[in-house]
């Protein structure tokens, strides 16, 4: 059976949109099967460097990808045997405390993001704002001002035509500008291309526990500049995370306790989703095993984990990722040097929730947590065995003398739990180690809406005779099944979604995997809209106590569309929809403008919702006029707005159109009815930030009238308008495959 036969419709759509080769006319020129063969052949070629035959590995690499048992990170699928040949997902760059150092990092960021990689930075080396600058006699502007330069640079770069840049910005909790950093994204128009996290120390957490003050240190001279109450700072971190999901936290001392190469230097940052702590200039190559495929039926007809198949997949994937290091075209010489010196790889998992369902184990249970530890321990042990076997043939990683490893090892690290937004869609499985985000989805195809149901749930629904299209539609609209009486309790217990699960179980699951992972774990703790600030505080504290390396939370509806619609927050602020128009909102707010055209008075009504302008109506005065024409234009403009056509393009098409009636009359404000509409739209967006400030001004009334909507409010995909899922420290659209993290 070929790979194409195993792909569901969404997987095909994502591959065609983002991964498959295209010619200069944009026409697809390879099949999914050919893509897997292309990648397998390219990565196996690394064997030739060591005088090893690539043919067996090529077949094995092809097999695990074709069967969707394992997939590498997106850049490898996209770029292997393509012109870029840049195969890494994530990089960390240093930011030195000098103008040359800062702008060298900006330049290097552009090179990396152009090639398809995400970037992480620690801005803690930069002197605080108002500090002395000896060379000019002036004062420093501080880390946040320079972060805005990186943010602006990212905003102009579209990675290889396929991925938009993503950044992680980190500041140590003992930096003098820490309070400004914590609130840096309070205004949602700020730093939209950054995730931000606080590098929290053990000393700080101890000070929080004891309600003490802690010291702030100027990185320029390591002098103490003052103190802050630790509880006050922690309270502000929690408050902001509750408000809009950021900042996250990384536990920097816990990360460095597990630094595999302490002789090379301290780890100071991570990649954009936090799962990969890296030294300056390091990159990592990631891939994930589809655990939902690692099962078999035993002699008594029970589904169990197939550890033999899992071992084969782990060993093959470890060889694959090690080969990626040799086949990679690194954007900077410094990156090539340290990556080849440490040879870190990050083998992770996806389909964890699907595996639990197959095994009949509830996600929110000690049984699931214990199994997580057992499965990940097996994966790490097996990958270590394979890494040592490779080292016997090819040699250990060059920096092993500076590492914690006492035996030969090919790779300084072998395991990472990364977000798997796009590749889990291709594999047709649940994302990473997350619970299901939904059991039934609405999928938009042109003007039609189709319902896509989790295949095991659909099978059980039919077996237990409670299946109906109406029920599946209801589930798609409400996500959870826990309050639906017709569904048996045993099935409800298995099919829990991210919001059905108490936050502590999210953290317990993360901690269980972290115990057996070399690098870190990317996971989102999902909260209901009504979760309290204290709930967030409990999760952050629990993550520290359970030895997690970081924690990310998202409270449903706490972040508006602006943050995730990166790159569409200007004239193009309505996200471009490739799959038809979004539905008309239930409630809109707007303005009415009276203007004069050649036929008389024209009233132009422009309405907005929380995404911006969404519709336009016109009416004519008593003098008559081209009512049919103005109504037709209004309908087409409304359709274009909700279909994602950028506003500035609509305006450009309408402005300047002339009609005879306007040309022969005096005191006419506009050249024609279309010109009047174009001018009105232009005035509206210039005066109202595309209508969004109208929504903000009237938001209390909006929320009061639509209280049920506010609790499930979520951001929309900037490409297709469907609902976005927050998981794995990232955001992903199951409808079209868009991911904030690429």
C-alpha positions in Angstrom: 0.0 0.0 0.0 1.4 3.4 -1.0 1.6 6.4 1.2 -1.1 8.1 -0.8 -3.6 5.5 0.2 -3.0 6.2 3.9 -3.3 9.9 3.7 -6.6 11.5 4.6 -8.0 14.5 2.7 -6.6 17.1 5.1 -3.2 15.5 4.9 -3.3 15.7 1.1 -4.4 19.3 1.2 -1.6 20.3 3.6 1.0 18.5 1.5 -0.2 20.1 -1.7 -0.2 23.5 -0.2 3.1 23.5 1.6 5.3 20.5 1.0 5.2 19.0 -2.5 7.5 20.3 -5.2 6.1 22.9 -7.6 7.3 24.2 -10.9 7.8 27.8 -11.8 4.1 28.2 -12.6 3.2 26.9 -9.2 1.9 23.5 -10.5 2.5 20.5 -8.3 5.1 18.2 -9.9 5.4 15.4 -7.3 3.1 13.0 -5.4 3.3 12.4 -1.6 5.0 9.1 -2.3 7.6 10.8 -4.5 8.2 13.4 -1.7 8.9 10.6 0.8 11.2 9.0 -1.7 13.0 12.3 -2.4 13.6 12.9 1.3 14.7 9.3 2.0 17.2 9.2 -0.9 18.6 12.6 0.1 19.1 11.8 3.8 20.5 8.4 3.1 23.2 9.9 0.9 25.0 10.9 4.1 26.1 7.3 4.4 28.5 7.8 1.5 30.6 10.2 3.6 31.4 7.2 5.8 31.9 4.7 3.0 28.6 3.0 3.9 26.0 1.8 1.3 22.9 4.1 1.5 20.5 1.7 -0.2 19.2 -0.1 2.9 18.8 3.1 4.9 17.0 4.7 2.0 14.5 1.9 2.0 14.1 2.0 5.7 13.8 5.8 5.8 11.2 5.7 3.0 9.2 2.9 4.7 8.8 4.7 8.1 7.7 7.9 6.4 5.5 6.3 3.8 3.7 4.4 6.5 3.4 7.6 8.6 5.2 5.9 11.5 7.7 8.7 11.6 8.0 12.2 10.1 10.9 14.7 10.4 10.3 18.4 11.1 8.8 20.4 8.3 12.0 22.0 6.9 13.4 18.5 6.2 10.3 17.4 4.3 10.2 20.7 2.4 13.9 21.3 1.6 15.7 17.9 1.3 17.0 17.7 -2.2 15.7 21.1 -3.0 17.7 24.3 -3.6 17.7 25.4 0.0 18.7 22.1 1.6 18.2 23.8 5.0 16.8 21.0 7.2 16.7 22.4 10.7 13.6 23.7 12.5 15.2 25.8 15.2 18.3 27.9 16.0 19.5 30.0 18.9 21.5 33.2 18.3 23.4 35.2 20.9 22.6 38.9 21.4 25.8 40.8 22.5 25.7 44.1 24.3 27.0 46.2 21.5 25.5 47.8 18.4 27.7 45.6 16.2 26.7 42.5 18.1 23.0 43.4 18.1 22.8 44.1 14.4 25.0 41.1 13.5 22.3 39.0 15.2 19.5 40.8 13.2 21.3 40.0 10.0 21.9 36.4 11.0 18.2 36.1 12.0 17.2 37.2 8.5 19.4 34.6 7.0 18.0 31.8 9.2 14.4 32.8 8.8 14.7 33.2 5.1 16.0 29.6 5.0 13.0 28.3 7.0 14.2 28.2 10.6 12.8 29.7 13.8 15.1 31.6 16.2 15.5 31.9 19.9 17.3 34.7 21.8 18.2 35.7 25.3 18.3 39.4 25.6 19.7 39.4 29.2 23.2 40.5 28.1 21.9 43.9 27.0 22.3 46.6 29.6 19.1 48.0 31.0 17.3 51.1 29.8 18.7 54.4 31.0 22.1 52.8 31.7 25.3 54.5 30.7 26.7 54.2 27.1 30.3 55.3 27.4 31.1 55.5 23.7 28.4 58.1 23.1 27.9 59.6 26.5 24.2 58.7 26.1 21.8 56.3 27.8 20.8 52.8 26.7 17.3 52.1 25.4 17.2 48.6 26.9 16.4 45.1 25.7 12.8 45.6 24.7 13.6 48.4 22.3 16.0 46.1 20.4 13.5 43.2 20.5 11.2 45.5 18.4 14.0 45.7 15.7 14.1 41.9 15.6 10.3 41.8 15.4 10.2 44.2 12.5 12.9 42.2 10.6 10.9 39.0 11.0 7.8 40.8 9.8 9.4 41.4 6.4 10.7 37.9 5.8 8.6 35.1 4.4 10.6 31.9 4.9 11.3 30.2 1.6 7.9 31.2 0.4 6.3 28.7 2.8 7.0 29.5 6.5 6.8 32.8 8.4 9.4 33.5 11.0 8.9 32.7 14.7 11.0 33.9 17.6 11.5 33.2 21.2 12.6 36.2 23.4 13.9 35.4 26.9 15.0 37.7 29.7 16.4 36.6 33.1 14.2 37.3 36.0 17.1 39.2 37.7 17.6 41.7 34.8 16.7 45.3 35.9 14.1 45.6 33.1 12.2 42.5 34.1 9.0 44.3 35.0 8.8 46.0 31.6 9.6 42.7 29.9 6.8 40.9 31.7 4.2 43.4 30.4 5.9 43.8 27.0 3.0 42.1 25.2 0.2 43.5 27.2 -0.7 45.7 24.2 -1.4 43.1 21.6 0.1 45.0 18.8 3.6 44.6 20.3 6.1 41.9 19.4 3.7 39.8 17.4 6.5 37.7 16.0 7.7 36.7 19.4 6.8 34.2 22.1 8.3 35.6 25.3 9.5 33.7 28.4 11.1 34.6 31.7 14.3 32.7 32.6 13.4 31.9 36.2 16.2 30.9 38.6 16.1 28.6 41.7 17.0 31.6 43.8 14.0 33.5 42.6 11.6 30.6 43.2 13.0 30.1 46.7 12.5 33.9 47.3 8.8 33.5 46.1 8.3 30.5 48.5 9.8 32.5 51.4 8.1 35.8 50.4 11.5 37.6 50.2 13.1 40.2 48.0 15.7 39.1 45.4 18.6 41.0 43.7 18.6 42.7 40.2 21.9 42.6 38.4 23.2 44.9 35.7 24.7 42.6 33.0 27.1 45.3 31.9 29.1 45.1 35.1 27.4 42.4 37.2 26.6 45.0 39.9 23.5 44.8 42.0 21.1 47.7 41.0 18.4 47.0 43.5 15.9 44.4 44.7 12.3 43.5 44.1 9.8 41.5 46.1 9.8 38.1 44.4 6.1 37.5 45.1 5.2 40.8 43.4 7.2 39.8 40.3 5.7 36.3 40.2 2.2 37.8 40.7 2.7 40.0 37.6 4.0 37.0 35.5 0.9 35.0 36.5 -1.4 38.0 35.9 -0.1 38.6 32.3 -0.1 34.9 31.5 -3.7 34.7 32.6 -4.5 37.8 30.5 -3.0 36.7 27.2 -1.0 33.5 27.6 2.4 35.2 28.0 5.0 35.3 29.3 5.8 31.6 29.6 8.5 30.4 32.0 11.7 28.5 31.5 13.4 27.1 34.5 17.0 28.0 33.5 18.8 26.3 36.3 16.9 23.0 35.8 17.8 23.3 32.1 21.5 23.7 32.8 21.4 20.8 35.4 20.8 18.7 32.3 23.1 20.5 29.9 24.8 17.7 28.0 27.9 19.8 27.1 28.7 22.0 30.2 32.3 22.3 29.1 31.2 24.2 26.0 29.1 26.7 27.8 25.8 27.5 29.6 22.4 27.2 27.9 20.7 30.5 27.8 17.8 30.2 25.4 15.4 27.8 23.6 13.8 27.6 20.2 10.4 29.4 19.7 8.3 26.7 21.3 10.6 26.0 24.2 11.2 22.3 23.7 14.8 22.7 22.5 17.3 24.4 24.9 20.3 25.3 22.8 23.7 26.9 23.2 24.4 30.1 21.1 24.6 29.2 17.4 23.2 25.7 18.0 20.5 24.2 15.9 18.5 21.0 16.3 16.9 18.6 13.9 13.7 17.2 15.1 11.3 14.3 14.2 8.4 12.5 15.8 7.2 8.9 16.0 3.5 8.3 15.5 2.7 6.3 18.6 -0.8 5.6 17.4 0.8 3.2 14.9 2.8 1.4 17.5 0.2 -1.2 18.5 -0.8 -4.8 17.9 -3.4 -7.2 19.0 -2.4 -10.0 21.4 -3.6 -13.6 21.6 -6.7 -12.6 23.7 -7.6 -9.9 21.2 -6.4 -7.0 23.3 -4.7 -4.0 21.8 -1.2 -3.6 23.3 1.9 -1.6 22.5 4.1 -3.2 19.8 7.5 -2.6 21.4 9.3 -4.5 18.6 7.9 -2.1 16.0 8.6 0.9 18.2 12.2 -0.2 18.6 12.7 -0.6 14.9 11.1 2.9 14.3 13.3 4.5 17.0 16.5 3.1 15.6 15.7 4.0 12.0 14.6 7.5 13.0 17.8 8.0 15.1 19.9 7.1 12.1 17.8 9.4 9.9 18.2 12.4 12.2 21.9 11.8 12.6 22.3 11.8 8.8 20.3 15.0 8.6 23.2 16.8 10.4 25.6 15.8 7.6 23.2 16.7 4.8 22.2 20.1 6.2 23.1 23.3 4.5 23.6 25.6 7.5 22.9 29.3 7.0 26.1 30.3 9.0 29.5 28.8 9.4 29.3 29.2 13.2 26.1 27.2 13.3 27.7 24.4 11.2 30.7 24.2 13.5 28.8 23.8 16.8 26.0 21.6 15.4 28.5 19.2 13.9 30.5 19.4 17.2 27.6 18.4 19.4 25.4 16.5 16.9 22.2 17.0 18.9 19.1 15.4 17.6 15.5 15.5 19.0 13.4 12.4 18.5 9.9 12.9 19.9 6.4 11.5 19.6 3.0 12.4 18.3 -0.3 10.5 18.5 0.0 10.0 22.2 -3.7 10.7 22.9 -4.7 8.4 20.1 -2.6 5.6 21.5 -4.3 6.0 24.9 -7.7 5.8 23.3 -6.7 2.6 21.5 -5.5 1.1 24.8 -8.6 2.1 26.6 -6.8 4.5 29.0 -8.1 7.9 30.1 -5.6 10.7 29.5 -6.3 12.2 32.9 -5.2 9.2 35.0 -2.2 7.9 36.9 -2.2 4.9 34.5 -1.6 7.2 31.5 1.1 9.2 33.4 2.9 6.0 34.4 2.7 4.7 30.8 4.1 8.0 29.5 7.2 7.5 31.6 7.6 3.9 30.5 7.1 4.5 26.8 9.5 7.5 26.8 12.1 5.7 28.8 12.0 2.9 26.2 12.4 5.4 23.4 15.4 7.2 25.0 17.1 3.9 25.9 16.7 2.6 22.4 17.8 5.8 20.8 20.9 5.8 23.0 21.7 2.3 22.0 21.5 3.2 18.4 23.5 6.4 18.9 26.3 4.3 20.5 26.1 1.8 17.7 26.6 4.6 15.1 29.5 6.0 17.2 31.3 2.7 16.9 31.3 3.0 13.1 31.5 6.8 12.6 32.9 8.1 15.9 31.4 10.0 18.8 30.4 13.6 18.5 33.6 15.7 18.5 32.8 17.6 21.8 32.2 14.5 23.8 35.2 15.3 26.1 33.3 18.4 27.2 30.1 16.5 27.8 28.4 14.4 30.5 28.6 11.2 28.5 31.0 8.5 29.8 30.5 6.1 26.9 30.9 6.6 23.1 27.9 8.5 21.8 27.2 9.8 18.3 24.8 12.5 19.6 24.9 14.8 22.7 21.1 14.5 22.9 18.6 12.2 21.2 15.1 13.1 22.5 12.8 16.1 22.4 9.0 16.5 22.6 8.2 19.1 19.9 4.9 20.5 18.7 3.8 18.5 15.7 1.1 20.8 14.3 1.6 20.3 10.6 3.2 16.8 10.6 0.6 15.4 12.9 -2.0 16.5 10.3 -0.1 14.7 7.6 0.2 11.6 9.8 -3.5 11.8 10.7 -2.9 11.6 14.4 -3.2 13.7 17.5 -0.6 16.4 18.1 2.5 15.7 20.2 1.6 14.5 23.7 -1.5 16.8 23.9 -5.0 15.5 24.6 -7.5 15.8 21.8 -8.4 19.4 21.1 -11.7 18.4 19.6 -13.4 15.1 18.7 -15.3 16.5 15.7 -14.1 19.3 13.4 -15.8 21.6 10.9 -13.8 21.5 7.7 -14.4 24.3 5.2 -14.3 23.4 1.5 -15.2 26.3 -0.7 -18.7 27.4 0.4 -19.4 24.0 2.0 -18.8 23.0 5.6 -18.0 19.3 6.2 -17.8 17.5 9.5 -14.7 15.5 10.2 -15.0 13.0 13.1 -12.2 11.2 15.0 -12.2 7.8 13.3 -12.2 5.7 16.5 -15.0 7.8 18.0 -17.1 7.5 14.8 -16.5 3.7 14.8 -17.6 3.4 18.5 -20.6 5.7 17.9 -21.9 3.5 15.2 -21.1 0.3 17.2 -23.1 1.7 20.2 -25.8 3.1 17.9 -25.7 6.7 19.0 -24.1 8.0 15.7 -26.0 10.7 13.8 -24.8 13.5 11.5 -26.7 15.9 13.7 -24.8 14.7 16.8 -21.5 15.0 15.1 -22.3 18.5 14.0 -23.3 19.4 17.6 -20.0 18.0 18.9 -18.1 20.0 16.3 -19.7 23.2 17.5 -19.2 22.4 21.2 -16.0 20.4 21.2 -16.6 18.4 24.4 -18.9 15.4 24.7 -19.0 15.2 28.5 -22.5 16.7 28.9 -24.2 14.7 26.1 -26.3 12.1 27.8 -26.7 9.7 24.9 -23.0 8.9 24.9 -21.9 6.1 27.3 -19.7 7.1 30.2 -16.9 4.7 29.2 -16.6 6.5 25.9 -16.7 9.9 27.6 -13.9 8.8 29.8 -11.7 8.0 26.8 -12.6 11.0 24.6 -11.6 13.9 26.8 -10.5 17.1 25.2 -7.9 19.6 26.3 -10.6 21.7 28.1 -12.1 18.6 29.8 -8.9 17.9 31.6 -7.9 19.6 34.9 -4.7 21.7 34.5 -2.8 19.5 37.0 -3.1 16.5 34.6 -1.6 18.6 31.8 1.4 19.3 34.0 1.7 15.7 35.4 1.8 14.4 31.8 4.4 16.9 30.8 6.5 16.1 33.8 6.3 12.3 33.1 7.6 12.7 29.6 10.2 15.3 30.8 11.7 12.8 33.2 12.8 10.6 30.2 13.6 13.4 27.7 17.1 14.8 27.1 16.0 18.2 25.9 12.6 19.6 26.9 8.9 19.2 26.3 6.7 21.5 24.3 3.1 21.5 25.7 0.3 23.9 26.3 -1.8 23.8 29.5 -5.2 24.8 28.3 -7.5 26.7 30.6 -11.2 27.5 30.3 -12.0 31.1 29.7 -13.3 31.4 33.3 -10.1 30.0 34.9 -8.8 32.2 37.7 -5.4 33.9 38.2 -4.8 31.5 41.1 -5.3 28.5 38.7 -2.4 29.8 36.6 -0.2 30.4 39.6 -0.8 26.8 40.8 0.2 25.4 37.4 3.4 27.5 37.2 4.4 26.4 40.8 3.5 22.8 40.1 5.7 22.8 36.9 8.7 23.9 38.9 8.1 21.4 41.7 7.8 18.5 39.2 11.1 19.5 37.5 9.6 20.6 34.2 12.1 22.7 32.2 9.4 25.3 31.2 5.7 25.8 31.1 3.2 27.5 28.7 -0.4 28.1 29.3 -3.3 29.4 27.2 -6.7 30.5 28.7 -9.4 30.1 26.1 -10.4 33.5 24.5 -7.7 35.4 26.3 -5.9 36.5 23.1 -7.3 38.4 20.2 -6.8 37.7 16.5 -4.0 40.2 16.3 -1.4 38.2 18.1 -1.7 35.1 16.0 -2.5 36.7 12.6 1.1 37.7 12.4 1.9 39.5 9.2 -1.7 40.4 8.4 -2.0 43.2 10.9 -2.0 46.1 8.5 -3.9 47.0 5.4 -4.4 43.2 4.9 -5.8 42.7 8.4 -8.6 40.5 7.3 -6.8 37.1 7.0 -6.7 35.8 3.4 -9.1 32.9 3.1 -8.2 30.3 0.5 -11.3 28.1 1.2 -14.3 30.5 0.9 -15.9 33.2 3.0 -16.2 33.1 6.7 -19.8 33.3 8.0 -21.4 36.7 8.8 -21.0 37.5 12.5 -24.0 37.5 14.8 -23.3 41.0 16.1 -21.5 43.9 14.3 -20.8 47.5 15.0 -20.1 50.3 12.6 -20.6 53.8 11.2 -22.8 55.4 8.6 -21.4 58.1 6.3 -23.5 60.5 4.2 -21.8 61.7 1.0 -22.9 63.3 -2.3 -22.7 61.5 -5.7 -23.9 62.5 -9.1 -27.3 61.0 -8.5 -27.8 62.6 -5.1 -27.2 61.5 -1.5 -25.6 58.1 -0.7 -25.5 56.6 2.8 -22.6 54.2 3.3 -22.8 51.8 6.3 -19.6 50.0 7.2 -19.7 47.3 9.9 -17.0 45.5 11.9 -16.6 42.6 14.2 -13.5 41.6 16.3 -11.6 40.7 13.1 -12.1 44.1 11.5 -14.3 45.3 8.6 -16.7 42.5 7.6 -19.6 44.1 5.5 -20.9 47.2 3.7 -24.4 48.4 2.9 -25.5 51.4 0.9 -28.8 53.3 0.6 -29.7 56.2 -1.6 -31.5 59.4 -0.6 -34.9 60.7 -2.0 -33.1 61.9 -5.1 -32.9 58.3 -6.3 -29.7 57.1 -8.0 -28.3 53.8 -9.2 -29.8 51.8 -6.4 -29.2 48.4 -8.1 -25.6 49.3 -8.9 -24.8 50.4 -5.4 -26.5 47.4 -3.9 -24.5 45.1 -6.2 -21.3 46.8 -5.3 -22.1 46.5 -1.6 -22.8 42.8 -1.8 -19.6 42.1 -3.7 -17.6 44.2 -1.3 -19.1 42.3 1.7 -18.4 39.0 0.0 -14.8 40.0 -0.7 -14.2 41.2 2.9 -15.4 38.0 4.4 -13.5 36.0 1.8 -10.2 37.6 2.9 -9.5 40.0 0.0 -7.2 42.7 1.5 -9.0 46.0 2.1 -6.4 48.1 0.3 -7.0 46.0 -2.9 -10.7 46.6 -2.7 -10.1 50.3 -2.2 -7.7 50.5 -5.1 -10.2 48.9 -7.4 -13.0 51.2 -6.5 -11.2 54.6 -6.2 -11.0 56.7 -9.3 -14.0 55.1 -11.2 -15.9 58.0 -12.9 -19.5 58.3 -14.0 -21.1 61.0 -16.2 -23.6 62.2 -13.6 -20.8 63.2 -11.3 -18.9 65.0 -14.1 -21.7 67.3 -15.1 -22.8 68.3 -11.6 -21.2 70.8 -9.2 -20.7 70.3 -5.4 -20.2 66.5 -5.9 -17.8 64.9 -3.4 -17.0 61.8 -5.4 -16.3 60.7 -8.9 -19.0 57.9 -8.8 -20.8 55.6 -6.5 -17.9 53.1 -6.5 -15.4 55.9 -5.9 -17.6 57.1 -2.9 -17.5 53.6 -1.4 -13.7 53.3 -1.9 -13.2 56.7 -0.2 -15.5 55.7 2.7 -13.6 52.5 3.3 -10.3 54.3 3.2 -11.5 57.0 5.7 -12.9 54.3 7.9 -9.8 52.2 8.2 -7.6 55.3 8.7 -9.8 56.5 11.5 -10.7 53.3 13.3 -7.7 50.9 12.9 -9.8 48.9 10.4 -12.8 48.9 12.8 -11.0 47.1 15.6 -11.1 50.0 18.0 -14.9 50.2 17.5 -15.1 46.6 18.7 -12.8 47.3 21.6 -14.9 50.3 22.6 -18.2 48.4 22.5 -16.7 45.1 23.8 -18.5 45.1 27.2 -21.9 45.3 25.4 -20.7 42.7 22.9 -19.6 40.3 25.6 -22.8 40.8 27.6 -25.0 40.0 24.6 -23.0 37.0 23.6 -21.7 35.5 26.9 -21.7 32.0 25.5 -19.5 33.1 22.7 -17.0 34.8 25.0 -16.2 31.5 26.7 -15.3 29.7 23.5 -13.8 32.7 21.7 -10.7 31.7 19.8 -8.5 33.1 17.2 -9.1 32.4 13.6 -6.6 30.9 11.1 -5.0 33.7 9.0 -5.2 31.5 5.9 -8.6 29.8 6.0 -10.5 31.5 8.8 -11.2 28.2 10.7 -10.7 27.9 14.5 -7.1 27.7 15.8 -5.9 25.2 18.3 -3.4 26.1 21.0 -1.3 23.1 21.7 2.4 22.1 22.0 3.4 25.7 22.9 2.2 26.7 19.5 -1.0 27.3 17.5 -2.2 25.2 14.6 -5.2 25.0 12.2 -6.5 21.5 11.6 -8.5 22.7 8.6 -5.6 23.9 6.3 -2.4 23.0 8.2 -1.3 26.6 9.0 0.9 26.7 12.1 2.3 29.7 13.9 5.5 27.7 14.3 5.7 26.5 10.8 
